[in-house]
Amino acid sequence: MKRLDILGAISEEPDRLTRQFAGEAMRRAHDAVAEWMREAGMVVRHDNIDNLRGRYDSDPTGKPTLIIGSHLDTVRDAGRYDGPLGVMVAIAAVQRLHDLEKSMPFAIEVIAFADEEGLRFSSTYLGSRAVAGTFDTADLDRTDDNGMTMAEAIVTFGGDPTRIGEDRWQGGKLLGYVEVHIEQGPVLEGLRLPVGVVTAIAGQARFRITFTGSAGHAGTVPMRGRRDALAAAAEFVLAVEAEAASHEGLVATVGQLSVYPGASNVIPGEAVLSLDVRHPDERVRIENTRQILGRAREIASRRGVETATQPLSENSSVPCSADLQSLLAKAIEAGGLAPIHLASGAGHDAVPMSELTDVAMLFVRCKGGVSHNPAESVTAEDVSVSIDVLSRFLELLAEA
Ligand SMILES: [Zn+2]
């Protein structure tokens, strides 16, 4: 908890926590975390995308590796646990092995990923995609708010953008990737449990939806016969909410809405909105998305306006490994707690890592389910439980 407080104070901004990819605050965070990794007996290196990697070797060497990780970057005005908690818990678990002078029949590599939130370059998962071998080199041309390209930022930090391909996992056989993370939701708090095993990371689809009617004078065009694009969009927003509320596990959100021409005395001629739909079960997500998009067409045709749907992005759901889930559940039970399973509505580094190896996640209860907010909060007791569970998980994996 003290280390999380130290990291929470390492920021680019004086009065709030903001730590971007390859920024000056990230350098200071790396200095601190690298020192803690070394204290825990790890050999530390920076890779080319600027992930910080600590390796605790197996005895004898040459055995398979388990990767444990999370990210050190934050959103703007962040809390101190989303990301860094997973890195600190991993280091603490390795520290216990080191203190006992215990070697495992597998190597452990703790990776503090360089960028998960994508704040600086509006990107996703830069660090974990480099390790998974799915980094898109076209991203190197992206620029930040100051016009600096990603390639320049990496060079400034000490990395080498031309060699990111070498960050791809080259350490031989992997046993999997495990990530400890705050839940960012209210489920564990509701169940009064400190930790839970993640079953899957929800798939997600994003769309831009346009309603086009006809603009007109707010005073002279009678109500009957109006083709009000915003009224159609408003009806659709409520339909999205109702559809999601009536299907277990489905979440759907309209987070952006633009109205044109956007004057108080003009009937809206066009309304453009965003739609984000998520569900851990691929089939359910796809079927419900189809239904929601059908509602847009139905509302538009009833109101005499046009609608168009533009798909922006789609990520399949990522199931967590059944074997690793069961080891985490056993590790929780061994501590006398109920091994609850729950899905993740948010994306994590485990998503790109799933293209490289089996993945598993352990969620830690957070106060009020609040995240991406300075009010983010976990208790020392819950963090202690998560370290115990991860340590037992390592023992169970060694026996498996
Ligand atoms: Zn996170």
Residues whose N, C-alpha, C, O or C-beta is under 5 A from the ligand:
A	BS01	ZN	D82 G83
